[in-house]
Amino acid sequence: MELPRDLVSVATEPFALPDGRVVAVPKATPTFTSWRGQPLPDTFGGKPALDHAGEACFAELLILRIFLAAGWSARWVETYGASRLRPRFLTTWSSEGLKAQAHQPISDTRVQHTLESIAVANGGTYSGCWDVIAWQGKEIVFAESKLKGHDSLNDNQRRWFAAGIAAGLSTDSFLVVEWSAA
């Protein structure tokens, strides 16, 4: 799989599966530029603002934009405040807060089926779905954004990963993006 240059795996993250096996998940470690402009009016719970082409955005959107620039399709999957089976699929962030976000449904039926299969294997919920889903041709990648030294994978995200493996995805369909800010 050919990932965008800024998201190429340079390490792995060990994951323990429910059956006791430990698998290695690809990990990218990019350095993003901190936003130095006007503070954002809504930081969605204190997310750091980053600079992407002179525009403030969150890490999830920066990762999404890296995929888009490399010719992939992508969405930020946001489950916070959403029903169990209806996450928000975002491509932008409005400064007016979560309820003002424009939902951008995924029209690719193969990607929809993959998401639904994982949700079923995850107990009928999207809880823990990784931040960004990107697809190109037959490739699908779930990317999870983590600020180095401040953030780690939680149990819901680990369950989503295990459900993805149970649904037939390989470890290469997942990418931990442990980013730093400069």
C-alpha positions as CSV (number, residue, x, y, z in Angstrom):
1,M,0.0,0.0,0.0
2,E,1.4,3.4,-0.9
3,L,0.5,5.9,1.8
4,P,1.0,9.7,1.4
5,R,4.6,10.7,2.0
6,D,3.9,12.5,5.3
7,L,2.1,9.4,6.6
8,V,4.5,6.7,5.7
9,S,5.0,4.2,8.6
10,V,8.3,4.5,10.3
11,A,7.6,2.4,13.3
12,T,4.9,0.0,14.7
13,E,2.6,0.1,17.7
14,P,2.0,-3.3,19.5
15,F,-1.6,-4.3,19.9
16,A,-3.0,-7.1,22.0
17,L,-6.0,-8.9,20.4
18,P,-8.7,-10.5,22.5
19,D,-7.3,-14.0,21.7
20,G,-3.9,-13.0,23.3
21,R,-2.0,-12.5,20.0
22,V,0.1,-9.3,19.8
23,V,0.2,-7.7,16.4
24,A,2.2,-4.7,15.1
25,V,0.2,-1.8,13.7
26,P,2.0,0.7,11.4
27,K,2.8,4.1,12.9
28,A,3.7,7.4,11.3
29,T,5.4,10.1,13.3
30,P,5.0,13.4,11.4
31,T,5.8,16.8,12.7
32,F,3.0,19.4,12.0
33,T,3.2,23.1,12.3
34,S,1.4,24.8,15.2
35,W,-1.2,27.5,14.3
36,R,0.1,30.9,15.1
37,G,-2.8,33.0,13.9
38,Q,-6.0,34.1,15.7
39,P,-7.2,31.5,18.3
40,L,-10.0,29.4,17.1
41,P,-13.4,30.2,18.8
42,D,-14.2,26.5,19.3
43,T,-11.4,24.1,19.9
44,F,-13.7,21.1,20.3
45,G,-12.6,20.4,23.9
46,G,-9.2,21.9,23.7
47,K,-7.7,20.3,20.6
48,P,-4.5,22.0,19.5
49,A,-4.8,24.1,16.3
50,L,-2.4,23.3,13.5
51,D,-1.5,25.1,10.4
52,H,-2.3,23.6,7.0
53,A,-1.6,25.8,4.0
54,G,-2.2,29.0,6.1
55,E,-5.5,27.7,7.6
56,A,-6.1,26.6,11.1
57,C,-7.3,23.0,11.5
58,F,-7.2,20.1,13.9
59,A,-4.9,17.1,13.4
60,E,-7.7,14.9,12.2
61,L,-8.4,17.4,9.3
62,L,-4.7,17.8,8.6
63,I,-4.4,14.0,8.2
64,L,-7.5,13.9,6.1
65,R,-6.1,16.7,3.9
66,I,-2.8,14.8,3.5
67,F,-4.7,11.8,2.2
68,L,-6.8,14.0,-0.2
69,A,-3.8,15.8,-1.6
70,A,-2.3,12.3,-2.4
71,G,-5.4,11.4,-4.4
72,W,-7.3,9.4,-1.7
73,S,-10.9,10.0,-0.6
74,A,-11.3,10.5,3.1
75,R,-13.5,11.5,6.0
76,W,-13.0,12.5,9.6
77,V,-15.3,10.1,11.5
78,E,-16.7,11.8,14.6
79,T,-18.7,9.6,17.0
80,Y,-18.9,12.1,19.9
81,G,-22.5,13.1,20.5
82,A,-23.7,10.8,17.7
83,S,-26.0,7.8,17.9
84,R,-24.4,4.3,18.0
85,L,-24.8,3.7,14.3
86,R,-24.8,7.2,12.9
87,P,-21.4,8.8,13.2
88,R,-20.7,12.2,11.5
89,F,-18.4,12.1,8.5
90,L,-16.6,15.4,8.2
91,T,-14.3,17.1,5.7
92,T,-14.2,20.5,7.4
93,W,-14.7,22.2,10.8
94,S,-17.0,25.1,11.3
95,S,-16.1,27.5,14.1
96,E,-19.7,27.3,15.3
97,G,-19.2,24.0,17.1
98,L,-20.1,20.3,16.8
99,K,-23.8,20.7,16.0
100,A,-23.0,23.1,13.1
101,Q,-20.7,20.6,11.3
102,A,-21.7,19.6,7.7
103,H,-22.1,15.8,7.5
104,Q,-20.5,14.4,4.3
105,P,-21.9,10.9,3.8
106,I,-19.7,8.3,2.2
107,S,-21.1,7.1,-1.2
108,D,-18.7,4.3,-1.9
109,T,-20.7,1.2,-1.0
110,R,-17.6,-0.9,-0.4
111,V,-16.4,1.6,2.2
112,Q,-19.9,1.8,3.8
113,H,-20.0,-2.0,3.9
114,T,-16.5,-2.2,5.6
115,L,-17.6,0.4,8.2
116,E,-20.9,-1.4,8.9
117,S,-19.1,-4.8,9.2
118,I,-16.7,-3.5,11.8
119,A,-19.5,-1.8,13.7
120,V,-21.4,-5.1,13.8
121,A,-18.2,-6.9,15.0
122,N,-17.8,-4.1,17.6
123,G,-21.1,-4.9,19.3
124,G,-23.3,-2.8,17.0
125,T,-21.6,0.5,17.5
126,Y,-19.1,2.9,15.9
127,S,-17.7,3.8,19.3
128,G,-14.0,3.8,19.1
129,C,-13.9,4.2,15.3
130,W,-10.5,5.6,14.4
131,D,-10.4,9.3,13.5
132,V,-9.9,9.2,9.7
133,I,-11.0,6.7,7.1
134,A,-9.3,7.0,3.8
135,W,-9.7,4.9,0.7
136,Q,-8.1,4.6,-2.8
137,G,-8.9,1.8,-5.2
138,K,-9.1,-1.3,-3.1
139,E,-7.2,0.1,-0.2
140,I,-8.9,1.3,3.0
141,V,-7.0,2.9,5.9
142,F,-8.2,3.9,9.4
143,A,-5.8,6.5,10.9
144,E,-5.9,7.4,14.5
145,S,-4.4,10.8,15.5
146,K,-2.4,10.9,18.7
147,L,-0.3,13.9,20.0
148,K,3.0,12.4,21.1
149,G,3.5,12.4,24.8
150,H,-0.1,13.6,25.5
151,D,-2.4,11.0,24.1
152,S,-2.7,7.3,23.9
153,L,-5.1,4.7,22.4
154,N,-8.2,4.1,24.6
155,D,-10.1,0.8,25.2
156,N,-12.8,1.8,22.7
157,Q,-10.2,2.4,19.9
158,R,-8.6,-0.9,20.8
159,R,-12.0,-2.7,20.5
160,W,-12.6,-1.0,17.1
161,F,-9.2,-2.2,15.9
162,A,-9.9,-5.8,17.1
163,A,-13.4,-5.7,15.4
164,G,-11.7,-4.5,12.2
165,I,-9.4,-7.5,12.3
166,A,-12.3,-9.8,13.1
167,A,-14.2,-8.3,10.1
168,G,-11.3,-9.3,7.8
169,L,-9.1,-6.3,7.6
170,S,-5.3,-6.6,8.0
171,T,-3.1,-4.6,10.4
172,D,-2.0,-2.6,7.3
173,S,-5.5,-1.2,7.1
174,F,-4.7,0.7,10.3
175,L,-2.3,3.6,11.0
176,V,-1.4,5.2,14.2
177,V,-0.4,8.8,13.5
178,E,1.7,9.9,16.5
179,W,2.3,13.6,15.6
180,S,4.4,16.3,17.2
181,A,3.9,20.1,16.8
182,A,6.7,22.5,15.9
